[in-house]
Amino acid sequence: MKQNSTDVVIIGAGLAGLTCAAELIDKGIEVTVVEAAPTPGGRVRTDHHEGFLLDHGFQVLLTAYPTAQKYLDYKSLDLRSFYPGAIIKGEGFSEKMADPFRRPLDGIKTVMSPVGSAKDKLLIGQLRTAMIGRSLEKIYQGKGMRSFDWLKDEGYSDTFITQFFKPFYGGVMLDRDLETSHKMLEFTYKMFAAGDTAVPAKGMGQLTAQLAARIPEGHLLLNTPVKQIKKGEGIELENGDTIHANQIVVATDMDFAREHVEGIPQNTWRGVRCLYFAAPTAPEDDPILVLNGEERGPINNLCVMSKVSPEYGTQDEELISISVLGDGLKLPEDELINAVKNHAISWYGRSTIEQWRHLKTYDIHKGQPDQSDQKLDEIFRDVRFGEELFVCGDHRETASIEGAMHSGQRTAEAIINTRST
Ligand SMILES: Cc1cc2nc3c(=O)[nH]c(=O)nc-3n(C[C@H](O)[C@H](O)[C@H](O)COP(=O)(O)OP(=O)(O)OC[C@H]3O[C@@H](n4cnc5c(N)ncnc54)[C@H](O)[C@@H]3O)c2cc1C
């Protein structure tokens, strides 16, 4: 059995662990990151498949995320932005909704469109103004309530909730029923309004690859699952080796953290399935999100990723990403592909969809921790579990790129604090 030693050992090379590592390295602290998977990134990774770039599920970076701004070099990520708005689709209707503050001409058409009543449009405009002016601290304060109930209390119509909020926030929070705390809705609404919605030209995996590149050679151990934490000693790997460390950071997902650290509550996961198709022509001309504005059909949202960044597609074929929530999570894959194609036929016609070629399906069971109302009453949950043990990850904050990265930053600061006192 080999014995190694380091100052701080971080278990998990997802956004939380990598951000924690970046901050500690910046302060001159020796760090070793130990990751079970063959590549860093955790839930934010991109596969190369037949010349296409396939993200592990449809994911976007909201450029207004404060912690992402601090640790990521946006310029070298070569970010490509989505159209600020969405297309709401159903059988026999297709309506474009634009952010009137960024696309004033399209915004006028939005005001005239049949999606949403005049009151809905007024309310959503007021929400945008309110969120731009409200600090994150203020949004995070107080008690959370079910997003659906909150929207009803605010006065939105049932039709608008079904046509817009359910598919839009269903996609963001992996929760079409809008059980998630309204704090998450306000937080993401603020972020959407305050910046761009974007992906790196070469895939979301560039985010985590950029952070991982900051770790000195020999200090990121891949294919190295951790078996257990040995308090006061370090960690034991599945292969029997031990890494001695002065301080340990558990930056895994919530399951490993709960099994190995006392005080991490039990929670459930929200899942999603993401299907990729190749097509000779794009069903939409714009880099825009298409939402299912009806309560039927398996598709929640669709996007032609090669319109957002051509690098996602190939010279001959476009790349289409489709997210499925709800009942579609349980279908066998061949039935799901047929159901998705039939749903897409009702939007784009048979002759278009017959040309689609299924590339791959990602079944993501562990997408995001459940964030229903009272679970988010406290946004900044403890990261310090003693002098030597720390826990970060999206289960310690909001289930988002920002939440994971900020929990990593807080953990690094807590470690630095133990050394200055
Ligand atoms: C499909 C999908 C869509 C999403 N969309 C968005 C979006 O659009 N915008 C947004 O802001 N957020 C989005 N999110 C949320 C965001 O991606 C996550 O909140 C974030 O990536 C979580 O990062 P993390 O570091 O906390 O955890 P993880 O990424 O899960 O990292 C944990 C790491 O620990 C490793 N690990 C686990 N056990 C061990 C062990 N025993 N030994 C060693 N290593 C171990 C894992 O392999 C993994 O690499 C989405 C998530 C999913 C799944």
The ligand as an ORCA input file, in Angstrom:
! r2SCAN-3c Opt
* xyz 0 1
  C     -28.579     18.112    -17.010
  C     -28.184     19.243    -16.131
  C     -28.451     20.532    -16.535
  C     -28.052     21.608    -15.741
  N     -28.225     22.861    -16.226
  C     -27.677     23.905    -15.581
  C     -27.679     25.199    -16.180
  O     -28.133     25.379    -17.303
  N     -27.119     26.229    -15.468
  C     -26.615     26.054    -14.216
  O     -26.159     27.027    -13.617
  N     -26.572     24.820    -13.632
  C     -27.074     23.755    -14.290
  N     -27.008     22.500    -13.737
  C     -26.465     22.344    -12.368
  C     -24.937     22.296    -12.329
  O     -24.408     21.634    -13.441
  C     -24.504     21.591    -11.032
  O     -25.145     22.219     -9.951
  C     -22.992     21.614    -10.801
  O     -22.292     21.205    -11.926
  C     -22.640     20.729     -9.595
  O     -21.244     20.751     -9.390
  P     -20.588     20.059     -8.107
  O     -19.134     20.321     -8.157
  O     -21.331     20.461     -6.905
  O     -20.893     18.505     -8.270
  P     -20.436     17.449     -9.382
  O     -20.350     18.117    -10.705
  O     -21.364     16.299     -9.262
  O     -18.949     17.026     -8.970
  C     -18.693     16.020     -8.014
  C     -17.460     15.244     -8.451
  O     -17.102     14.330     -7.431
  C     -16.668     13.120     -8.025
  N     -16.802     12.034     -7.058
  C     -17.950     11.537     -6.523
  N     -17.667     10.526     -5.671
  C     -16.299     10.389     -5.653
  C     -15.398      9.525     -4.974
  N     -15.824      8.586     -4.115
  N     -14.061      9.671     -5.204
  C     -13.602     10.630     -6.051
  N     -14.425     11.463     -6.731
  C     -15.753     11.356     -6.532
  C     -17.623     12.962     -9.224
  O     -17.102     12.066    -10.184
  C     -17.678     14.409     -9.724
  O     -16.687     14.695    -10.664
  C     -27.416     21.396    -14.491
  C     -27.166     20.083    -14.065
  C     -27.526     19.027    -14.878
  C     -27.178     17.632    -14.451
*
